[in-house]
């Protein structure tokens, strides 16, 4: 047996997996008590600045103390039967730590300083820094910029670190190391720092054996010159390799045996490729949950516009790993259902014993394509690919007094499918073939969403046969690190799980969606490529009305976001 531990946006999950066939024997989840900290720091009253998204490192450690022992209990597995451990994390979740790995927010005098806390992937307050990083890299002709589609995201390491440096230089100076949360949790498990090619390449701009140069960093800000070599640099390990053995302390937390092999950490979307049998070239995987990551290995190296990254050995050793993504998918559906659906719909859903999402899906499913007269832009959390602009916001066009909630819900589902199609076409247009497409994540539970995607993409969709793809994928990595399989391809073939029957497109619906997708593309380019800056102006007005960006030492208070 092996254990996979998946650290998500709102909770962490542990799964005990049989090595021979990937069967999930026991699963346990630990919701983060602090959730996503967006309004106030714990125990404080002052408001955080707009677009802030932080997490509490204690929530992550508690997953080790609660979810892992519970999964073992449910599986009926003894500690000595577990041969390896793998972990994954949302990314880029990035935090400043001391030389021994202590998060700064846990130190005396730093708990009330927002920039001492881990910044979650959806922290978008560093968009001005991201824009500056991109502009300077383009001006200097930095060779790594095309590997990221020509735009650097506010979600990534350098933008977040630059924001901290400028807004709270004392926090920046106090941090001996800056580290991705998945590398930090591996440190907590093994007692020593390790770093992965995955997080360094996709989120840290590490390419061809080098970080961004000291000269480039100094041009951004002279105080940043030594950032990479002093606070990031460390030997890197590819996915599926051994990070070390479980310490006695971590063994006591988890209920596992000391010395149990621990794989180097990896990004959640990337480990899911092993769970979905998509480690081979041209096999695109869409991990659809609150957001969507689209990842694919390829033998072809090309600069694809708007990609989150292109990294050698980034997903599976020996291949070029591509990553793209959508910042909002399930979050958009949840926002609409929670805030814009009338109480009568919720009452009906309860009477039928279904979720309001299922009720809306049922009502929307049988309507002809385009009958609602709507098209939406799926930018409620900004655009990760292909525009790489988190200052954008959602749009809904075509509403009338006759528009029904289920029609808006369908338009939002279609918008996210159109966004996925835009990404797939960017790959194929750049000469990177997409052989097939597999879906994993929470959305595999919604047949309506899957059918819309198949119709919009006009492709059969293979479906991962697990709702815990990241945790299962982490377990696959743990099996390889423990030496139970020779590589990730072999382990994925044995332990990965895919449903036997794909979701196939309806030819008539697929043809009808071409016209609606053309309208989406027109609005996408108008609002996202310079036809109008209205969305940027609206975002600036909103943020200005809510208050200026806070000073580095300004106090903040406690609050969390839950869906």
C-alpha positions as a printed NumPy array, in Angstrom:
array([[  0.   ,   0.   ,   0.   ],
       [  0.939,   3.643,  -0.517],
       [ -0.581,   6.893,   0.778],
       [ -1.358,   9.968,  -1.31 ],
       [ -1.966,  13.305,   0.401],
       [ -3.668,  16.051,  -1.6  ],
       [ -3.666,  19.612,  -0.224],
       [ -6.472,  21.478,  -1.985],
       [ -7.892,  24.974,  -1.774],
       [-10.398,  24.364,   1.026],
       [ -9.363,  20.996,   2.446],
       [ -6.74 ,  18.282,   2.49 ],
       [ -7.358,  14.627,   1.693],
       [ -5.466,  11.396,   2.316],
       [ -6.098,   8.174,   0.407],
       [ -4.675,   4.699,   1.001],
       [ -4.081,   2.969,  -2.339],
       [ -3.28 ,  -0.608,  -3.299],
       [ -0.111,  -0.679,  -5.349],
       [ -1.097,  -3.52 ,  -7.679],
       [ -4.17 ,  -1.888,  -9.24 ],
       [ -4.728,   1.587,  -7.761],
       [ -7.783,   0.577,  -5.725],
       [ -8.614,   3.214,  -3.118],
       [ -8.98 ,   1.413,   0.202],
       [ -9.591,   4.327,   2.562],
       [-10.102,   8.069,   2.144],
       [-10.369,  10.854,   4.716],
       [-10.733,  14.617,   4.325],
       [ -9.848,  17.481,   6.662],
       [-11.535,  20.842,   5.885],
       [ -9.233,  23.763,   6.646],
       [-10.654,  25.624,   9.662],
       [ -9.437,  28.951,   8.245],
       [-10.419,  28.193,   4.638],
       [ -9.166,  30.864,   2.26 ],
       [ -8.286,  34.031,   4.18 ],
       [ -9.523,  36.933,   2.064],
       [-10.99 ,  39.547,   4.405],
       [ -9.145,  39.561,   7.746],
       [ -6.288,  37.69 ,   9.338],
       [ -7.21 ,  35.302,  12.163],
       [ -7.907,  37.228,  15.341],
       [ -7.65 ,  40.633,  13.657],
       [-10.273,  43.172,  12.627],
       [ -8.672,  45.339,   9.929],
       [ -9.529,  44.503,   6.311],
       [ -7.074,  42.958,   3.896],
       [ -6.519,  44.62 ,   0.562],
       [ -8.601,  43.517,  -2.45 ],
       [ -7.528,  40.371,  -4.332],
       [ -5.744,  38.909,  -1.276],
       [ -5.933,  35.127,  -0.739],
       [ -3.921,  33.607,   2.11 ],
       [ -3.854,  30.342,   4.056],
       [ -2.906,  29.147,   7.522],
       [  0.04 ,  26.696,   7.549],
       [ -1.396,  25.06 ,  10.657],
       [ -4.353,  23.915,   8.575],
       [ -1.987,  22.044,   6.285],
       [ -0.127,  20.376,   9.142],
       [ -3.438,  19.299,  10.668],
       [ -4.168,  17.248,   7.521],
       [ -1.178,  15.085,   8.462],
       [ -2.484,  14.631,  12.016],
       [ -6.11 ,  13.886,  11.176],
       [ -6.745,  12.798,   7.573],
       [ -3.827,  10.373,   7.272],
       [ -4.55 ,   8.369,  10.469],
       [ -8.267,   8.297,   9.616],
       [ -7.621,   7.002,   6.094],
       [ -5.4  ,   4.28 ,   7.534],
       [ -8.127,   3.322,  10.014],
       [-10.798,   3.171,   7.327],
       [ -8.548,   1.065,   5.102],
       [ -7.668,  -1.316,   7.92 ],
       [ -3.985,  -0.853,   7.134],
       [ -1.148,  -1.092,   9.652],
       [  1.742,   1.423,   9.521],
       [  4.255,  -1.193,   8.413],
       [  2.138,  -2.066,   5.374],
       [  2.618,   1.399,   3.833],
       [  5.573,   1.363,   1.448],
       [  5.595,   5.018,   0.376],
       [  4.009,   8.466,   0.572],
       [  3.343,  11.082,  -2.092],
       [  2.057,  14.629,  -1.725],
       [  0.639,  17.322,  -3.953],
       [ -0.477,  20.916,  -3.445],
       [ -2.333,  23.706,  -5.161],
       [  0.184,  25.941,  -6.865],
       [  1.511,  28.538,  -6.758],
       [  0.998,  28.566,  -2.977],
       [  4.108,  30.333,  -1.753],
       [  5.407,  31.26 ,   1.706],
       [  8.361,  32.909,   3.455],
       [ 10.129,  30.739,   6.037],
       [ 13.156,  30.786,   8.33 ],
       [ 16.235,  28.669,   7.724],
       [ 14.649,  25.753,   9.62 ],
       [ 11.387,  25.963,   7.654],
       [  9.236,  27.851,  10.18 ],
       [  6.601,  29.999,   8.423],
       [  7.096,  33.66 ,   9.286],
       [  3.454,  34.116,  10.253],
       [  4.035,  31.782,  13.224],
       [  6.864,  33.915,  14.629],
       [  6.288,  36.464,  17.434],
       [  5.54 ,  39.883,  15.958],
       [  4.571,  38.631,  12.506],
       [  1.078,  37.197,  12.966],
       [ -0.568,  40.552,  12.166],
       [  1.423,  41.129,   8.974],
       [ -0.382,  39.827,   5.895],
       [  2.779,  39.327,   3.859],
       [  4.167,  36.878,   6.439],
       [  1.38 ,  34.418,   5.575],
       [  1.317,  31.826,   2.771],
       [ -0.119,  33.318,  -0.416],
       [ -2.577,  30.931,  -2.048],
       [ -2.559,  30.353,  -5.817],
       [ -5.578,  32.639,  -6.189],
       [ -3.847,  35.608,  -4.55 ],
       [ -4.113,  38.134,  -7.388],
       [ -3.093,  41.313,  -5.568],
       [  0.336,  41.143,  -7.241],
       [ -1.031,  41.849, -10.729],
       [  0.859,  45.194, -11.034],
       [  4.089,  43.384, -10.194],
       [  3.304,  40.647, -12.72 ],
       [  2.713,  43.237, -15.422],
       [  6.031,  44.913, -14.594],
       [  7.88 ,  41.569, -14.628],
       [  6.447,  40.793, -18.073],
       [  7.18 ,  44.219, -19.519],
       [ 10.795,  44.231, -18.343],
       [ 11.398,  40.672, -19.566],
       [ 10.005,  41.586, -22.992],
       [ 12.102,  44.739, -23.138],
       [ 15.288,  42.836, -22.28 ],
       [ 14.448,  39.841, -24.468],
       [ 14.695,  37.386, -21.586],
       [ 14.849,  33.882, -23.129],
       [ 12.511,  32.327, -20.558],
       [  9.533,  34.586, -21.29 ],
       [  8.252,  32.659, -24.369],
       [  8.14 ,  29.474, -22.256],
       [  5.265,  31.112, -20.348],
       [  3.271,  32.228, -23.347],
       [  4.764,  35.722, -23.195],
       [  2.964,  36.725, -19.965],
       [  3.864,  36.211, -16.302],
       [  1.03 ,  35.552, -13.864],
       [  0.31 ,  37.322, -10.606],
       [ -0.153,  33.841,  -9.124],
       [  3.536,  32.951,  -9.445],
       [  6.526,  33.231,  -7.156],
       [  8.345,  36.302,  -8.432],
       [  5.27 ,  38.552,  -8.56 ],
       [  4.301,  37.605,  -5.011],
       [  7.826,  38.094,  -3.673],
       [  8.167,  41.481,  -5.38 ],
       [  4.887,  42.628,  -3.844],
       [  6.142,  41.636,  -0.382],
       [  9.475,  43.366,  -0.918],
       [  7.77 ,  46.628,  -1.826],
       [  4.956,  46.564,   0.722],
       [  6.703,  44.98 ,   3.717],
       [ 10.481,  44.905,   3.225],
       [ 10.986,  43.736,   6.814],
       [  9.096,  40.519,   6.1  ],
       [ 11.081,  40.063,   2.906],
       [ 14.378,  40.561,   4.745],
       [ 13.399,  38.218,   7.602],
       [ 12.655,  35.312,   5.236],
       [ 15.715,  33.098,   4.864],
       [ 13.921,  31.021,   2.246],
       [ 10.863,  31.383,   0.016],
       [  9.273,  28.066,  -0.791],
       [  6.29 ,  26.47 ,  -2.499],
       [  3.896,  24.917,   0.003],
       [  4.347,  21.441,  -1.486],
       [  8.109,  21.659,  -0.977],
       [  7.504,  23.01 ,   2.523],
       [  5.157,  20.135,   3.496],
       [  7.752,  17.656,   2.188],
       [ 10.297,  19.44 ,   4.41 ],
       [  7.943,  18.908,   7.362],
       [  7.651,  15.205,   6.526],
       [ 11.331,  14.486,   5.862],
       [ 13.072,  17.029,   8.071],
       [ 15.124,  18.492,   5.254],
       [ 14.535,  20.92 ,   2.411],
       [ 13.827,  19.507,  -1.036],
       [ 12.65 ,  21.248,  -4.201],
       [ 11.079,  19.932,  -7.375],
       [ 11.659,  20.702, -11.015],
       [  7.88 ,  21.111, -11.237],
       [  7.414,  24.071,  -8.898],
       [ 10.728,  25.676,  -9.851],
       [  9.97 ,  25.512, -13.551],
       [  6.282,  26.396, -13.708],
       [  6.08 ,  28.881, -10.851],
       [  9.664,  30.058, -10.316],
       [ 10.728,  30.767, -13.952],
       [ 13.572,  28.221, -13.74 ],
       [ 14.557,  27.205, -17.293],
       [ 17.529,  25.42 , -18.854],
       [ 19.275,  25.056, -15.494],
       [ 19.012,  28.725, -14.538],
       [ 16.818,  31.087, -12.552],
       [ 16.158,  34.594, -13.92 ],
       [ 19.511,  36.347, -13.879],
       [ 20.767,  38.561, -11.09 ],
       [ 20.929,  41.43 , -13.589],
       [ 17.287,  41.046, -14.553],
       [ 16.166,  40.854, -10.924],
       [ 18.229,  43.931, -10.029],
       [ 16.613,  45.823, -12.89 ],
       [ 13.227,  45.023, -11.363],
       [ 14.391,  46.259,  -7.964],
       [ 18.007,  46.467,  -6.744],
       [ 16.992,  44.846,  -3.447],
       [ 15.759,  41.792,  -5.395],
       [ 19.101,  41.017,  -7.061],
       [ 19.967,  38.029,  -4.88 ],
       [ 16.439,  36.658,  -4.524],
       [ 16.866,  33.508,  -6.615],
       [ 20.346,  32.5  ,  -5.54 ],
       [ 19.839,  33.305,  -1.843],
       [ 16.216,  32.37 ,  -1.186],
       [ 15.205,  29.865,  -3.892],
       [ 18.244,  28.016,  -5.16 ],
       [ 18.528,  24.366,  -4.133],
       [ 19.203,  21.079,  -5.951],
       [ 16.055,  20.114,  -7.869],
       [ 14.51 ,  16.653,  -8.133],
       [ 12.202,  15.446, -10.941],
       [  8.741,  14.01 , -10.239],
       [  8.591,  10.516,  -8.763],
       [ 11.98 ,  10.643,  -7.067],
       [ 12.748,  10.084,  -3.388],
       [ 12.838,  13.098,  -1.082],
       [ 13.78 ,  11.149,   2.046],
       [ 12.29 ,   9.129,   4.872],
       [  9.562,  10.075,   7.307],
       [ 10.955,  11.632,  10.49 ],
       [  9.989,  10.296,  13.903],
       [  7.968,  13.463,  14.537],
       [  6.068,  13.196,  11.272],
       [  5.538,   9.485,  11.854],
       [  3.855,  10.331,  15.166],
       [  1.574,  12.828,  13.39 ],
       [  0.539,  10.463,  10.621],
       [  0.532,   7.102,  12.361],
       [  3.03 ,   5.751,   9.833],
       [  6.381,   4.112,  10.408],
       [  9.519,   6.268,  10.715],
       [ 11.668,   6.106,   7.621],
       [  8.749,   5.448,   5.231],
       [  9.89 ,   6.712,   1.783],
       [  8.453,  10.106,   0.813],
       [  8.334,  11.276,  -2.809],
       [  9.323,  14.814,  -3.739],
       [  6.214,  16.968,  -3.797],
       [  4.404,  17.923,  -6.966],
       [  1.681,  20.232,  -8.264],
       [ -1.82 ,  18.797,  -7.869],
       [ -2.713,  18.906, -11.565],
       [  0.556,  17.273, -12.532],
       [  0.253,  14.208, -10.302],
       [ -3.285,  13.682, -11.599],
       [ -1.801,  12.806, -15.002],
       [ -0.514,   9.587, -13.451],
       [ -3.949,   8.812, -11.977],
       [ -5.673,   9.378, -15.35 ],
       [ -3.192,   7.461, -17.52 ],
       [ -2.196,  10.583, -19.453],
       [  1.578,  10.511, -18.987],
       [  2.177,   9.779, -22.684],
       [  2.701,  12.495, -25.319],
       [ -0.34 ,  14.328, -26.695],
       [ -2.723,  13.136, -23.978],
       [ -4.243,  16.305, -22.551],
       [ -5.771,  16.2  , -19.08 ],
       [ -8.286,  18.734, -17.768],
       [ -8.559,  18.674, -13.986],
       [-11.879,  20.401, -13.413],
       [-12.842,  21.621,  -9.972],
       [-13.057,  25.111,  -8.504],
       [-10.632,  26.014, -11.287],
       [ -9.284,  23.977, -14.191],
       [ -5.715,  23.015, -15.01 ],
       [ -4.949,  21.577, -18.43 ],
       [ -1.686,  19.658, -18.606],
       [ -0.006,  17.574, -21.284],
       [  3.299,  15.921, -22.023],
       [  4.705,  16.232, -25.525],
       [  7.724,  15.333, -27.621],
       [  7.255,  18.702, -29.352],
       [  8.709,  21.895, -27.909],
       [  6.902,  25.02 , -29.092],
       [  6.01 ,  28.421, -27.698],
       [  2.243,  28.282, -27.15 ],
       [  0.603,  31.685, -26.486],
       [ -0.77 ,  32.157, -22.991],
       [  0.548,  28.956, -21.457],
       [  1.242,  28.788, -17.731],
       [  4.521,  27.136, -18.508],
       [  6.572,  24.755, -20.607],
       [  9.097,  22.775, -18.571],
       [ 11.369,  19.865, -19.432],
       [ 10.776,  17.036, -16.903],
       [  8.079,  19.196, -15.334],
       [  5.266,  16.605, -15.275],
       [  6.975,  13.35 , -16.26 ],
       [ 10.738,  12.887, -16.672],
       [ 11.87 ,  12.796, -20.28 ],
       [  9.116,  14.946, -21.787],
       [  8.169,  18.57 , -22.278],
       [  5.351,  19.315, -19.851],
       [  2.798,  21.959, -20.854],
       [  0.395,  23.618, -18.43 ],
       [ -2.518,  25.958, -19.105],
       [ -5.492,  26.807, -16.959],
       [ -8.732,  28.574, -16.159],
       [ -8.895,  30.479, -12.872],
       [-12.609,  29.909, -12.343],
       [-14.863,  26.984, -13.26 ],
       [-16.671,  25.264, -10.388],
       [-16.234,  28.467,  -8.385],
       [-18.298,  30.296, -11.014],
       [-21.084,  27.722, -10.918],
       [-21.047,  27.805,  -7.113],
       [-21.114,  31.6  ,  -6.974],
       [-24.146,  31.726,  -9.238],
       [-26.015,  28.96 ,  -7.397],
       [-25.276,  30.498,  -3.987],
       [-26.027,  34.136,  -4.798],
       [-28.302,  34.402,  -7.843],
       [-30.673,  31.437,  -7.79 ],
       [-34.093,  32.183,  -6.231],
       [-35.067,  30.444,  -2.967],
       [-37.819,  28.535,  -4.783],
       [-35.178,  26.615,  -6.745],
       [-33.355,  25.67 ,  -3.546],
       [-36.644,  24.552,  -2.005],
       [-37.427,  22.402,  -5.039],
       [-33.941,  20.875,  -4.99 ],
       [-34.332,  19.942,  -1.32 ],
       [-37.76 ,  18.431,  -2.007],
       [-36.257,  16.297,  -4.782],
       [-33.257,  15.337,  -2.673],
       [-30.742,  16.793,  -5.122],
       [-28.309,  19.7  ,  -5.147],
       [-29.338,  22.974,  -6.714],
       [-26.591,  22.336,  -9.301],
       [-28.282,  19.093, -10.324],
       [-31.661,  20.823, -10.528],
       [-30.256,  23.599, -12.727],
       [-28.482,  21.035, -14.883],
       [-31.686,  19.03 , -15.38 ],
       [-33.648,  22.127, -16.358],
       [-30.952,  23.326, -18.759],
       [-30.002,  20.042, -20.396],
       [-32.761,  19.62 , -22.974],
       [-32.832,  23.146, -24.434],
       [-31.502,  23.592, -27.998],
       [-28.051,  25.151, -28.305],
       [-28.376,  28.94 , -28.328],
       [-32.033,  28.986, -27.252],
       [-31.163,  31.103, -24.213],
       [-29.66 ,  33.836, -26.429],
       [-26.744,  34.219, -24.032],
       [-22.99 ,  34.103, -24.079],
       [-20.717,  34.624, -21.088],
       [-17.021,  35.258, -20.538],
       [-15.605,  32.974, -17.828],
       [-13.344,  35.555, -16.199],
       [-14.916,  35.894, -12.757],
       [-11.49 ,  35.053, -11.281],
       [ -9.551,  36.592, -14.147],
       [ -8.073,  34.788, -17.136],
       [ -5.154,  32.413, -16.616],
       [ -4.905,  31.2  , -20.23 ],
       [ -4.574,  32.378, -22.906],
       [ -4.724,  36.052, -21.93 ],
       [ -2.916,  35.723, -18.562],
       [ -4.713,  38.709, -17.074],
       [ -6.256,  38.532, -13.614],
       [ -7.608,  42.076, -13.848],
       [-10.312,  40.851, -16.202],
       [-13.787,  40.017, -14.906],
       [-16.867,  38.082, -15.972],
       [-19.337,  39.203, -18.636],
       [-22.87 ,  37.992, -19.449],
       [-24.385,  39.208, -22.713],
       [-27.865,  38.707, -24.156],
       [-30.072,  38.821, -21.051],
       [-33.744,  39.777, -21.343],
       [-36.64 ,  39.934, -18.894],
       [-37.472,  36.376, -19.965],
       [-34.064,  34.937, -19.032],
       [-34.314,  32.1  , -16.486],
       [-31.729,  31.046, -13.864],
       [-31.123,  27.678, -15.547],
       [-30.342,  29.509, -18.792],
       [-27.729,  31.671, -17.115],
       [-26.314,  28.564, -15.432],
       [-26.014,  26.851, -18.8  ],
       [-24.362,  29.933, -20.323],
       [-21.758,  29.891, -17.538],
       [-21.047,  26.196, -18.096],
       [-20.729,  26.859, -21.833],
       [-18.402,  29.796, -21.19 ],
       [-15.95 ,  27.6  , -19.289],
       [-16.137,  25.036, -22.109],
       [-15.438,  27.802, -24.65 ],
       [-12.453,  28.836, -22.54 ],
       [-11.15 ,  25.272, -22.625],
       [-11.631,  25.136, -26.398],
       [ -9.684,  28.395, -26.766],
       [ -6.791,  26.75 , -24.933],
       [ -6.909,  23.547, -27.002],
       [ -6.909,  25.599, -30.213],
       [ -3.892,  27.548, -28.957],
       [ -2.004,  24.251, -28.626],
       [ -2.975,  22.913, -32.028],
       [ -2.402,  26.303, -33.666],
       [  1.155,  26.33 , -32.298],
       [  1.876,  22.902, -33.748],
       [  1.518,  20.879, -30.551],
       [ -0.869,  17.993, -31.314],
       [ -3.598,  17.064, -28.841],
       [ -4.368,  13.369, -29.436],
       [ -7.125,  12.963, -26.874],
       [ -8.624,  14.685, -23.853],
       [ -9.33 ,  13.247, -20.402],
       [-11.308,  14.906, -17.601],
       [-10.636,  14.453, -13.885],
       [-11.633,  16.316, -10.738],
       [-14.93 ,  17.107,  -9.089],
       [-16.757,  17.863, -12.33 ],
       [-16.728,  14.189, -13.339],
       [-19.827,  13.952, -11.112],
       [-21.903,  16.203, -13.402],
       [-22.996,  14.488, -16.648],
       [-24.522,  17.726, -17.978],
       [-21.231,  19.608, -17.698],
       [-19.318,  16.742, -19.322],
       [-21.751,  16.571, -22.259],
       [-21.553,  20.335, -22.839],
       [-17.758,  20.103, -22.907],
       [-17.792,  17.18 , -25.333],
       [-20.169,  19.077, -27.625],
       [-18.265,  22.38 , -27.463],
       [-14.867,  20.741, -27.967],
       [-16.322,  18.298, -30.528],
       [-14.122,  15.583, -29.05 ],
       [-14.77 ,  12.4  , -27.074],
       [-13.865,  12.876, -23.412],
       [-12.181,  10.108, -21.473],
       [-13.216,  10.263, -17.811],
       [-10.969,   9.431, -14.862],
       [-12.591,   6.735, -12.725],
       [-11.832,   8.454,  -9.44 ],
       [-13.054,  11.585,  -7.721],
       [ -9.723,  11.855,  -5.915],
       [ -7.408,  12.124,  -8.899],
       [ -4.776,  14.28 ,  -7.224],
       [ -4.567,  12.099,  -4.119],
       [ -4.411,   8.933,  -6.235],
       [ -1.77 ,  10.532,  -8.45 ],
       [  0.281,  11.503,  -5.402],
       [  0.088,   7.881,  -4.263],
       [  1.374,   6.767,  -7.69 ],
       [  4.345,   9.1  ,  -7.227],
       [  4.892,   7.596,  -3.777],
       [  4.962,   4.104,  -5.29 ],
       [  7.639,   5.093,  -7.81 ],
       [  9.722,   6.887,  -5.158],
       [  9.563,   3.72 ,  -3.041],
       [ 10.94 ,   1.673,  -5.949],
       [  7.753,  -0.333,  -6.522],
       [  7.63 ,   0.642, -10.224],
       [ 10.506,   1.618, -12.528],
       [  8.937,   4.913, -13.649],
       [  5.734,   6.969, -13.689],
       [  4.572,   5.507, -17.009],
       [  4.594,   1.971, -15.661],
       [  2.996,   2.974, -12.383],
       [  0.313,   4.985, -14.178],
       [ -0.545,   2.058, -16.462],
       [ -1.055,  -0.208, -13.437],
       [ -2.57 ,   2.184, -10.904],
       [ -4.332,   4.808, -13.056],
       [ -8.079,   4.492, -13.466],
       [-10.25 ,   5.568, -16.435],
       [-13.893,   4.766, -17.179],
       [-14.338,   2.311, -20.073],
       [-16.811,   4.483, -22.   ],
       [-15.984,   8.072, -23.041],
       [-18.505,  10.905, -23.282],
       [-19.021,  11.413, -27.011],
       [-20.191,  14.651, -28.683],
       [-23.633,  14.972, -30.229],
       [-22.966,  15.928, -33.892],
       [-25.91 ,  18.341, -34.166],
       [-25.044,  20.126, -30.905],
       [-21.355,  20.289, -31.823],
       [-22.218,  21.95 , -35.139],
       [-24.568,  24.426, -33.426],
       [-21.926,  25.406, -30.883],
       [-19.583,  26.634, -33.602],
       [-21.679,  29.769, -34.092],
       [-21.977,  30.429, -30.361],
       [-18.235,  29.91 , -29.941],
       [-17.646,  32.51 , -32.657],
       [-19.6  ,  35.047, -30.566],
       [-17.592,  34.063, -27.472],
       [-14.351,  34.55 , -29.402],
       [-15.468,  37.978, -30.621],
       [-16.21 ,  39.135, -27.066],
       [-13.071,  37.394, -25.743],
       [-10.867,  39.361, -28.125],
       [-12.77 ,  42.633, -27.729],
       [-12.533,  42.753, -23.94 ],
       [ -9.314,  40.765, -23.562],
       [ -7.087,  41.857, -26.436],
       [ -7.487,  45.609, -26.486],
       [-10.807,  46.307, -28.189],
       [-11.985,  47.824, -24.915],
       [-10.347,  48.381, -21.541],
       [-13.734,  48.674, -19.801],
       [-13.16 ,  45.624, -17.593],
       [ -9.809,  46.939, -16.391],
       [-11.349,  50.335, -15.608],
       [-14.183,  48.718, -13.689],
       [-11.725,  46.634, -11.652],
       [ -9.689,  49.744, -10.855],
       [-12.81 ,  51.622,  -9.771],
       [-13.869,  48.729,  -7.552],
       [-10.494,  48.345,  -5.899],
       [-10.148,  52.092,  -5.457],
       [-13.539,  52.3  ,  -3.753],
       [-12.546,  49.485,  -1.395],
       [ -9.337,  51.209,  -0.391],
       [ -5.731,  51.531,  -1.591],
       [ -3.193,  48.74 ,  -1.391],
       [ -2.231,  48.42 ,   2.252],
       [  1.148,  49.367,   3.614],
       [  3.354,  46.436,   4.517],
       [  2.963,  46.716,   8.258],
       [ -0.717,  47.615,   8.293],
       [ -2.725,  45.32 ,  10.585],
       [ -5.364,  42.981,   9.246],
       [ -8.023,  40.71 ,  10.66 ],
       [ -9.58 ,  37.265,  10.488],
       [-11.867,  35.895,   7.866],
       [-12.137,  33.093,   5.457],
       [-13.875,  32.282,   2.22 ],
       [-16.018,  29.206,   1.838],
       [-17.997,  28.007,  -1.13 ]])
